[in-house]
Amino acid sequence: MNSQTHKAHRPAQSGAKAEKKKSAKGKGKEKQHGFNEKAFAPKSGRRADRQGRRTAERDQTRLHVPLVDRTPDDQPPPVIVAVVGPPGVGKTTLMKSLIRRYTKQTLNHIQGPVTVVSGKKKRITFIECNNDLNSMIDIGKIADLVLLMIDGSYGFEMETFEFLNILQSHGFPKVIGVLTHLDLIKKAATLKATKKALKKRFWTEIYQGAKLFYLSGVLNGRYPDAEILNLSRFISVMKFRPLVFRNSHPYMLADRFEDLTPREEVRQSKGKCDRTVTVYGYLRGTNYRLGTRVHVPGVGDLDVKSVQILGDPCPLPDAESEKRRKLSEKKKLLIHAPMSDVGGVIYDKDAVYINVPGNFTKGGIENPGEGEKMVLDLQDVNSTLEDQVAKSQIRLFGSSSKPLSVEAGPSSLPSDDSGESDDDEESGSEEGDEEDLESGDEEDYVLEDELPGEDFDEDDEENVDNHGRSAPRTVRRSLNGLPSQDCKRGDVEYADSDSDLGGEDDDDDPGPSRRYVHFGDDKHVDIPSDDDYDEEGEEGAGDDDAPRWKANLVEKAQSAFEETARSRKRRDWVKLIYNSTASPESILGKGDSSESSQGPSMDDDDFFTIAKANPVKTEETLDQTKEPINPEDLKEWEDEEVLDSIRNLFITGSSSQPAEGVDENGEPYEDMESGDGSQAGSEDGEGEGGEDDDGEGGGKRSLNKDAAALAAKKAELKRKFDEQYDEPDAAKADFYTEAKEAMARQQQLNRAEFENVDPEARALIEGYRPGTYVRMELVNVPAEMVENFDPSYPIVIGGLLPAEERFGYVQVRIKRHRWFAKTLKTNDPLIFSLGWRRFQSVPIYSLDDHSIRMRMLKYTPEHMHCYATFYGPAALPNTGFCAFNALGRDTPGFRVSATGVVLDIDRSTRIVKKLKLTGVPFKIFKNTAFIKDMFTSALEVAKFEGANIRTVSGIRGQVKKALPKPDGAFRAAFEDKILMSDIVFLRAWYSIQPRKFYNPVTSLLLSDKEKWQGMRLTGQVRREQGLKTPTNINSIYKPIERPSRRFNPLKVPKKLQAALPYASKPKIMKAQHRQTYIQKRAVVLEPEEKKALALLQQARALRKDQVARRREKQEERRAAHRKKVEKEEAKKSEKEKEKRKEYMRAAGMKSKRESEALEGGRGSKRRKT
C-alpha cells in the first residue's frame, strides 16, 4: 500500500475551465500593470460626445432650485421623524428601540411626541402615526423624515400607498423604508426573492435607490441593537431640504396640552363653555408674528391670546460643556415626552399623574425615576414657602455684621426653642458674610425677583431664567436714624429692577398684621400695620409739637428716590410702541408728567424733593420729510470764492482747473497726501477765514474719502466690463452658485441686523423664531376638544397667512386618481386636504373650451386633467392638495380619489353649461318659417333675437321677430327651405355658480376620531335608512310600438304605359284566383307504390345523416391540421426572426468596424499632418 504511486494532476489545456482561468489571469495582469480604462481618451468621437452629454445631464439633474432655509443655524428645532405603517407592523417597538438607543431609557407607554438629543447640534422628535387617514394627513404635512414600515411577510398594504400619495400632494419629505417580520419567512430563497420584489416596488413608488432597512426579529421586546444602531446613524446624518409650503408658514407640533378655563365657569355651563387652553411646543417653519390666526386641523381656526418663550426643555449641549467630538453620557439621558410616562410622570390636559410602584418606600429604591423623585421631595419638605422667606438672611450692606431678618408676628410666632435655633443660625452665619455674598444665588433671587404679595405661579417660575434686569442696579442707602413709622412688610422692596420699585400699589399685601425687625442687636423694633398707622395718624393730626416737614419723612424720601430712578431709566421704545396699547401722546408724555407736576414753589412738604433745573421748552417739531433749514447757514453760499472753488465740479463749470486730488480724467492721484492747496469747500475753514489747519485737514480727509470711493466704483465697472468682453468664460457664472451666494449674503445681513437686539424686542419686530420653545394660549376653543382629548392623535398648530383667512372660489387643476374606482361627478361632495385645512366642499368640474369659455363637465375625464371650482378658504397658487370621498376605515378600496394643484383665487369665476332649446315649424314659406314650442313668451324671444339656430338636417338660420300668436312663437330665416318634419334647436350657454358650501373636518372634537361624517349623497342616505327611490311615471321605460307604414302602389297611366318600350313597361301580374289542373287533380297511390315511396324516403334520410357525420369528421381533421400548420409556421417565423437578428447584428458590427476604421484612418492622417 505504501509503494502505491498517485498520478500527477494535469490541468486542462482546453475547454470551458481553461478559458475561464485564462480570462481571470488576463484580468489580473491588467490590474497588476495598472491598466485603467478611464485614464485614456475614447477612440470613438461619437462615444466621447455621448459620454460628455451624459455627464452634463447627470450634473444638471443633481441641481435643484435653491430655497432659503429659514431654520436658524444656532438653535434649530428638533427634526420630526414620523413612524408610519399599518397596524401590527411594529411601530411602537421601533420607537422604543430608537428611544432606547438615543437615551438609554425604556418607555413603556408612548403617547404623543418624544424629543431626544441625537448629537451636538441635532435633536429628534419621534411621533407615531395612527392607522387613521386624518392622522396620516396631518403627519404628512409636518414630518421631516418618514420611517415607512412594511410587513415583509405580508407585503404592501393599501394604507402605505395612500400615505405615499398624501405625501406627494403636500411636498415629499425624506422617506426611509423599514421591512419587519422577516423572521417569519423561513426559506432563504423565499426571503431573498421577497426582499428583491419589495425593494423594486418601493423604488417604483419613491425613487430609484431609496434606502430600505431590514429588521430581522424582536429580542427582549426590541429590535436587535446592531440594526437599530445602523438605522439611527442614517437618521442622525440625514440632511433635509426646506419644502416650499413649510418654508412660508409657521407651525408647531404640540407636545403638551393644558386647559386653563376657570373650573367655576366650566361647572356653571355644565362643561359646554368655550375653553382657554395652552399648548407647548417648538416653533417650526418661518417666524410666527403675534396676532396671526392659527388653524388646528380637526378643530378649526383659533385666535392666539398670547405667546410666551420658555426655557428649552431638551436643550442642545453648549460648546463649553461639549468640547469633545462625541456627545457625553449626561446629555444622552435628556428626553422630553410630557404625554408619555418618562420617569413615571404623565402630563394630562389638566393634571400631572405620578406613577409609583405598589410597595413604595422612601429608602427602598436605588435609582428612583422622575416621578418618584418628585414624591420624595414632597415628603422631605418641612416648611412652607412663606416660612422659608421669613428665615432667609438679607444684608443691607456687604459690611453688615448681622443680617436683616423678618420674623413672624405674635400670631404665627414659633415656640421659644425655634427662636433660639434661629438665633444660632444667625450667629453661625456671621463668619461667612463674604461667602454668602458670593455664592448666595438663591438669596439674590429672593432679593431681586420676589415682590411682596406676588403670587408664585408656574409661569413665573419658568420665566425666571429667561428674564434678567432691564436696567443696571441702582445702589441704595439706608436711612439711619430716621424713625420707621410707615414701614410695613414691604419696607425692603424687591423687584425685577430697581426702576420698578414703588410702581405697584401696596394695598393688596396679604401678609400678617404685624412684623418685627431687628438690626443685629436684641432690641425689637415694632412696625405697625396700616390700620394702626391710620389710627395714629388721626390721633396725631391735632398735635402741633413737631413741625410739618418731619411728618412722613420715609414716605417722602422713598417717593423722591423712585422718581429719580424712573427718570434715570432708559426707555425701551420698542416695547412702548409694539407691546403697548397706549396712545402716542401718552407714550411721549410719560416722562414729563412727574416733572410738570412740580411747581416752582417749595413748601415744607417738599423737603426731600430733588431740586432740578427747569427743562428748556423746545418748540414742538412737526412730523415732516424735510429738515428745517436755518437761514443763517445759507449766507455762506453768497461768498463768490466758495462758489468758484466748487464751480469745476459741475458740468456747466470750466474744466480747465481739475478738482483737488483728482486729475483731469477724474482719476484719483496715486499719492493723495502729496497734493498741495487748501480745502476750499470746508465749512469750518471758511467760517474762520481759511486759516484753520484742522479745517484744512478735515477737508482733505473728506476729499481723499470721496476719491477712494470713486476709484472703487470705477474698478467695479472695469471688472464688469472685462468679465463681459475680455473674459467671457468668467462672466458665465453658474446660476445655481450665484443664487446660493445671494441667499447666503441676505442671511448674513439679517443675522447682523438683529445681532445685538434684545430677544423680546426681536420677537416683537420679526416674530418668534423657529426653534423656540413657546407656550401658546388659545381662546374660544370648543369644549369637545378638551373633553375628547386623546394624546395619541397629533395636535398641529399651523399659522395662517393673511390671505388664507379669506374665503372665495378656488380654481384648481384636478385629476382623478388612477386607482380610484369611481368616476367623480359634478356637485358631489369631496373632502379636500388643502394647506393646513381639511374640509368638505362641492366642486364643479370644467374644461377650457378653446380659451373662450369654461365649459362645465358632468364627470371627470379619464386619464386627463380638468379644472375644478369650489368654495373654500383661499390658498396660494401652486399649493398641492388631495381629495377623498370618505375618510372612514370601512371604506372599501383606495380612498384617495383625486390630486391636484391650486391655480388661482378668483372670487367671480364664470362657468357655463350647454343648454339646447328645441322647437318645431308650424308654417313654412320659401326661406322663412314660423317656429313654435321653443319659447314660452315674446319676452324670451326678444332676449334671443339674432341668435343662431339650425335644424337636425344641418340647415342654419337666425331668430328674427316674435309673433303675436301663439305665445312664444317667432319668425326665423334659414339658408334653405326646411321641412315640416325638421326639428329646430338653439345652442345656448347658461352660467352656473358653485354652491357656497364649506364644512371643516372636526375629527378632534369627536370621542371616536374616525367616525366623522360630512354631507352624504341622497342615494347613500336612502340606502342607510332603507328607503326606496321614488319612481316617476314619465321616466319608466315602455315598449316602443311603431305602426307599420302602408305605402300606396305606384300607378302608371295606361297612355304612358303604351308609349313605353316593352322593357320599361311595368310587369304587374294579377294574382291567380283559380286553381290549376295540377292543384285540382287527386293522386291515389297503390299499396306497392306507397311502400316503394316510403323506402326511398328512408334511404334518403340515411344518406343525409351519413353525409352530415362525414362532414363533421372532415371538419375535425381540418381543424387539427390547421393547428399543426400554425404551430409549424410559428416555429418557422421564430427561426426566421433569429436568423434576421443574427444577420442584422453581424451587419451592424461590420458597419461599426468600418466606421471606426474610417475614423482611425482619418485620425492617423490628421496626426501625420
Phi, psi and omega in degrees: 000325182287333184275002183289132180258140179261145180288136180290149180283129178247112181294151182292134179268340180217167181110183185293320181297315181296319178298319180298316180294321180296317180296319178296321180293321179295319177299317180299320180295318179300316178295322183294320182278357176080037178284124181231116183295325184287347182279349185245147179290145179293146181285330183266133178290325178297318180296320178298318179297318180296318179295320179295319179294321179296319179296318179295319178297319181295321178294322181288323179291337178287333182281155176217169180292121182291134179242147178285123177271111184275003179283128180293145182283329186284317181227075180286151177290158178298146177284131180272116177250114182260133176259112189236142176172168178291168182293147177078016182262350176105031181293312182296322179297319179294319179296317178299318182294317180292319179294322176296323179293321184275325190241354182060028177235146179252121177261122181275331186229094184266124176218135178076187182288148176232118183254130179228161176265118183258342181197184184289338181228023185214137173234155183231136173250114177269139175214137181264135182262130177291165174275058183227133186297324178296316178295321178299319181295314182294318180293322180296337181276341186240347186287135173272327179220135181244124171266100186271109185267133183232134176282110184293330181282342183251320182107192180288142177246168186297324181298326181296314180291325176298316181294322179295323178290327175295318178298319181297328181284326188253021180094112190281115174279183176288140182231130173240127179274143179230116178266127179238177178059029177285344179288347178282344177269115188274321184282135181293322180294318178296320179298316180296316180294322179295315179300317182295316181294316180293322179295318179297317179292322179295319178294327178296321183282321184266274175196162181293122179098010178297145186283134180226122181257150179244122176253119191287306184198184183251130176236121178057039178078006179222162175283160182303140186297324182295318180291321178292323177297318179297315179295318181294327177294319178297319180295320186290326185264001184286137178255149186237137177267135182295135177270149192297312184294316181290335181283351180242003181228136170281144177207167185209137172260114186286127175252001178205145188217127181225148178256121182255007182295136178302136184296327181293321179295321178295320182293319182293324180270006181057037175079010184256003181281157175294142187256160169247117184237158173240140175237145182241145177171175179272132176287142179224172179083235179252182184293139177262122179265138180295135183103347177286133177286153180236158176238127175258110181301128183097350180238302181138189178281134182228157176263144179259121180280315181205154175231134184228131178280129180247166175293144183293120180286341179227071190286153172286148177293137180278171186292329182290320183279339183238082179264353178267170179288318183276155177283137182289159182294330181293320180286336179292335184282353182290129177211137181233105179215081185297329183274350179258174185267061178285116180066019179083014181244128177234127177266120176261187183294332183219013182203167176240124181255133179245119179264122177236153180295162184295319180263059186279121175232159188292318184255009186267001183246128181279308181242085182290147176281185183295315180295321179293324176297320180297319179294318179296319179295322177295326179288329183281348183287127181252340185222159180277173181294325180294320178294324179294321177294322180294328181274353184290148184260124183236129177248132177288324181230157176293338182265008180293139179282324180231147181285158173275124183235145178248122181250156177293150181288186183298332182290330183235023180287138176285182181290173183296327183295319180293327177296320179295321180295325177296319179296322179296320179297321180294317180294324179290335182275354180293328188289328186251050182296314184292322179297320179296323180293323183282314188258010183271068180295320182293323179292322177297322179298319179294320181294317192270328193247359182249112174273145177296135179078012181273140179279139180262094177256178188292322183294323180294323179294324181288331184273002184296318184284341187263351183233123176253199178287145175267356179209158179297152180290134177262129182285133180245150179242146179281155179265081183289137176088351179271137179290129181269086181266332186253019181275138171232205187299328181272028181298318174257105189267149179236143181206174177297324176213162184294335181287344181273357183294136177077005181281345182245155177286145180261018183283340185267021184292117182269013186286177180295171186284338185211143179232156176241134178236134173228142187255048176098321175275173187275001181278124178273135176258121182277123178254112182287160179276181181297319183295316179298319183292324178296320180295317180295322180296322180291322181291321184273006182291332183272351182282133179250018183289315183266145178294163185291327185288345178278348181281140176057044181294319183295318180296318180293320180295319182294318179295322177296320179295320179296320179297320179296315181296322182291323180288329180283339185292134179282131183285141174262097186294328181298316179293321182294325185275312189273327190249026182222145178261007182287156179285159179301325181295319181290326178294316181288333184264010184293319186281343186264356185292319182289323182289322183291335182286340181278124179273172180289332183273143178242122175256194185294332183290336185267041184292321184262014179283134181282127181284129181229155173285142180295135181295144180287128181280117177258153179291147181290122181276126181281157177282109185215156183276329180262144178285146177293138185257133176273123182298333181295328181290337183278346183291335184291337179280000174278349180285127183293327181295321178296318180294320179294328183292334181249007184295324183286356177278349181256159182294322183284345180281168179284138181260017181290326181251112182289165179289161181296126176082003180229136181279186186294331180277001182088002180276141177286148175295154178290319180252097185287335184281342184280349181292133179261176183103155182264159178284121186270335186266005183284129182291323180293319181295320180294322183294335182249023176082012178075015183254359183276122181293323180297321178297318179296319180295318179296319179295322180294322179295318179295323178294318177300320180296317178296319181294321179294320178296320178295320179294320179295322180294318180291324178295322178294319177296319179297320180296318178296320179297316180296320180297324186279327187246306186286321183238081183294331180293324180292330181287339181279063177286146182293132181298319181299315180294318180298317181296319180294320179295320179296319179293322179294321178296318180295321178296321179295320178297315179298318181295319181291328182295319185256022187291316186255020181268143178300139182303322179293316179295323179295321178295325179290326184276304186257355181097172180281129189282153174297146183095351180276136175271117189235161173244116185249126181259120181253137182246161179056044178274135179301142183295333182294332179295320180286318183292323183255029182293131178229115184292347180281350176259130185291143174250111181253128176252106183255128178285140180258136172287157182304325181289336184279356177275346180276158178241147179185193179270123182257128178256127184229160170258125190230152176217131177294136182293140186292342180264355179276129192287320189268156173275139181278139184244144177300141179070013168270135184292141177232147176261117183260143168246099188230120185067224176278343193269153168235122184208163179251135179214174183245105183272156171241124181271145183209169180222145180282114184267087178054037178059019179260314184211161173263107185266131183290141174249140178282327180227157176288140180289158180281133173053040185205147176282152170216177178263152174222142179232128179215163179269130180181187180289144181293145178223153181292147176301152182070015173278126181281155178209163171226156186231151182224148172277325179207152183254353185291155180286338182277003178289124181285148174082193182282130189267338179285110187268332182202155174226161180180193183216148181283134179259311188204158175247100184240118182281341184234055180287148184234114177245134183245152182236138183289135181229122180251121176255131183243150177209172181229148178282144175239353174206130186237131170254205184293292178244013182235148179211153175260126185248139178232174175067014175261320179239167181252346181209165179292333179295319178295322178297320181297326179293329186255019178296133181088359180286149180278135176231167177204159178264170179296327180284354174102006179280125184269154180202189185212143177283130184254282187221155178280149178263150180294323179218146346288170182295132178090352178280153182211163176265134181230144178253134181240167180275352177205168180285131181261168181258163177292336181275355180286142173257129181259132178227152181241125179267120180232165178241128183248125183282134179235155183237136176296150181287143178276078182237122178220117183231101181291146179278104183258066184285331182286349179272356183261153175289321173256105191293342184266000185258022177291138182225126179263206180290135182251158176285158182298319180296324178293319178296317179296321182292321181289328181265001177071032180263146177273150178288127179294136183261139176260129185300322184286346182265358182282136178287133180238152177295137182275123179249110180254116179292141180290137184272136179253124180256140178291144179291152179284122182249118176258129180300149184295324179298317179293322178299322181293327181282340184283150172293168186295324183293331183266352181290139179292128181266083181258111179266134177282148180294141180281118181267327182270144178283149180277175181293322181295324181286328186277331187291152179249129182257123179244118183266149175279161179301323179293319178297321178298318181294318180295318178296318178297320179295318178298318179298319179293319178297321178295320180296318178295319179298317181297317179294321180295318180296320180296317180294321179296322180294321178297315179299318180296322179293322177296316179297320179295319179297316178298319179296319179298319178299316181297318179295319179298319179296316179295322178296321179296316178297319181296318179294324177297316179297320178298318180297316179298316179300318180296320178297314180300316181297315181294324178295315179296319179296320178296316178298320180296316180293325179294317179296321179295318180293321178294319178297320179296315178296320178298319178296318177298319180296320181293321177298319181296321179293324180295319180289000000 
